Amino acid sequence: MNEVKITVDGATHAVPEGITVVQAMWHIGREMMHDVGCLGGACGACAISVRFPGRFDNQCYLACQTPVEHGMTIAFMPSDASKKEIAPLPRTEPAEQVLFQYYPETRRCVGCRSCSMVCPVGIDVMGGVRAAIAGLHQDVADRFTNCVMCGLCAAVCGAGIRPHRVGAYTRRLTGAFYEKEATQLLERINEIASGEYQDEWNTLLSSELSDAREEVLNECT
């Protein structure tokens, strides 16, 4: 098995090629008690800062989703320590400025884009914050759909804004008060009805896969 060398907290280690950063930590004997969670890229617990050879800028990723590369330097970011506000939903359709009742600091955004630059899943965080200031709840919710709540955006915000908390609250608002047609689901249903996936379906049902299909059916019954 080929190996690559990575640097973690100033120490260099040889690890197998093709594994993720989290798996590499296990390989070098790091217990990873506080820096891992779902291992599926959904919880944001394993945010890391990475510097690649020949580059002077750091990039933020999730360790459970990032394969090791030779020469990469890795630092695990601290978990989000910000206090979650008790922000109940209003009884009626919310006013545009309702989130300022719980997150008034959101108005202090200066548009530096630091939050967007560190987001490990590529969200336009600053755009979401600006939309929140304008009271565009649906826009904010759409932008933060993929948020994993790692809190890096809050950690780098010089204005003390907690964009991930703002995004989560706004998503709750839109889920409770705004109807939204499931356009992607409807598109997929239309694609299936038009026969776009018929070849793949026929392949699945072909004799070449009959043994696997029978095994799955037997397990289900």
Residue pairs with C-beta under 8 A, 6 or more apart in sequence:
1 16
1 17
2 16
2 17
2 18
3 14
3 15
3 16
3 17
4 14
4 15
4 16
4 17
4 68
4 69
4 70
4 71
5 12
5 13
5 14
5 15
5 70
5 71
6 12
6 13
6 15
6 21
6 24
6 68
6 69
6 70
6 71
6 72
6 73
6 74
7 13
7 71
7 72
7 73
7 74
8 24
8 25
8 28
8 30
8 73
8 74
8 75
9 75
13 24
13 27
13 28
15 24
15 27
15 28
15 68
16 24
16 27
17 68
17 70
18 67
18 68
19 27
19 67
19 68
20 63
20 64
20 65
20 66
20 67
20 68
21 46
21 48
21 61
21 63
21 64
21 66
21 67
21 68
21 74
22 32
22 36
22 39
22 46
22 63
22 64
24 68
25 32
25 35
25 63
26 32
34 45
34 79
35 45
35 46
35 63
35 76
35 79
36 45
36 46
36 63
36 64
37 43
37 44
37 45
37 46
38 45
38 64
39 64
40 64
41 62
41 64
41 65
41 121
41 148
42 148
43 148
43 149
44 62
44 80
44 120
44 147
44 148
44 149
44 150
44 151
45 79
45 150
46 62
46 63
46 64
46 76
47 60
47 61
47 62
47 63
47 76
47 77
47 120
47 150
47 151
47 152
48 60
48 61
48 62
48 63
48 66
48 74
48 75
48 76
48 77
48 120
49 58
49 59
49 60
49 74
49 75
49 77
50 58
50 59
50 60
50 61
50 66
50 72
50 73
50 74
50 75
51 57
51 58
51 59
51 72
51 73
52 59
52 69
52 71
52 72
52 73
53 70
53 71
53 72
60 77
60 118
60 119
60 120
60 152
61 120
62 120
62 121
62 148
62 150
63 74
63 76
77 150
77 152
77 155
78 155
79 151
80 149
80 150
80 151
80 154
80 155
80 164
81 151
82 151
82 154
82 162
82 165
84 165
85 102
85 103
85 165
85 169
86 102
87 99
87 101
87 102
87 103
87 169
89 172
89 173
89 176
90 98
93 177
94 137
94 173
94 177
95 135
96 134
96 135
96 136
96 137
97 135
98 173
99 106
99 132
99 166
99 169
99 170
99 173
100 106
100 107
102 169
103 161
103 162
103 165
103 166
103 169
105 159
105 160
105 161
105 162
106 129
106 132
106 133
106 161
106 166
107 133
108 159
108 160
108 161
109 126
109 129
109 130
109 133
109 159
109 161
110 158
110 159
111 126
111 130
112 126
112 158
113 126
114 153
114 156
114 157
114 158
115 125
115 126
115 129
115 152
115 153
115 154
115 156
115 157
115 161
115 163
116 123
116 124
116 125
116 126
116 127
116 153
117 156
118 152
118 153
118 155
118 156
119 125
119 152
119 153
120 148
120 150
120 152
121 146
121 147
121 148
122 146
123 143
123 144
123 146
123 147
124 143
125 143
125 153
125 163
125 167
126 163
127 143
128 139
128 140
128 143
128 144
128 163
128 166
128 167
129 161
129 163
129 166
131 139
131 140
131 143
132 140
132 166
132 167
132 170
137 170
137 173
137 174
137 178
138 174
138 178
138 180
140 166
140 167
140 170
140 171
140 174
141 167
141 170
141 171
141 173
141 174
141 175
143 167
144 164
144 167
144 168
144 170
144 171
145 171
147 164
147 167
147 168
149 164
149 168
150 164
151 162
151 164
153 161
153 162
153 163
153 164
154 161
154 162
154 163
154 164
154 165
157 163
174 180
191 197
203 209
204 213
205 213
